[in-house]
Amino acid sequence: MHIDFEQHQVLRDINLEVARGETLAVIGESGCGKTVLLKTIIGLLRPTRGAVLFDGRNLAQLTERELPRQRTRFGFVFQQAALFDSLTVAQNVAFPLREHTRKNAEEIRRIVVERLAEVGLPDSVLSKKPAELSGGMRKRVGLARAMAMNPEIILYDEPTTGLDPIMSDVINELILSTRRHHPATAVVVTHDMRTAQKVADRIVMLYPLSRLREDQSQVIYDGPPKAIDSAGDPRVTQFVRGEARERLMEMRAHNGS
């Protein structure tokens, strides 16, 4: 699969298969195409070349009526929660249920309360607006909303960005708890190695195309979390350990200093 934006290529020759029930973490530097990959998986973007297949069907070939129905099988946890500021917590979590089901108000309220309880939030938050919540609480509301429809696939876009280490681990534990209570396939895009190694069955690392030759693969690691520390590729090792020395040397060489 390839994704181009006019003359700018973001993803090149990506060939990934995610097994049903698997949790895949996608890591890599900013700008390597991780979020673009998520948007392509859910059908918000169409590949320039290649295809995204779900249950054997090409998403790009679905009709305008079929694609929205297909998307109801997905839950999406946005990077900054992306809650509707004008709606209460209850209304935010209920939104997909009101839009895509015929459930009555009592059923919807029951599901909303259940999903919020699953992410550790009490009934007292139901009437609050997003502005009244902490960053961690907003993330949890976003997760509750993503789970409202009992999705078969959950996509997480940087679920721990902007959180302190303790709250980041709370989110990691909630991802694991969600998998236990609602078995689903998951793709987690993250910069956080603790998240990737804790929640994933498998890790894929993408590398920016601007730093690769035409004959080099953009996927520089694809394997289990426990093996990534001994991957052997210095680019993977530097990312996992957060080592910037090589990058600084590259930047200096590029700037001629």
Summary of the structure (lengths in Angstrom):
residues: 257
radius of gyration: 19.4
end to end distance: 37.5
largest distance: 66.2
contacts: 760
relative contact order: 0.16
helix: 44%
strand: 16%
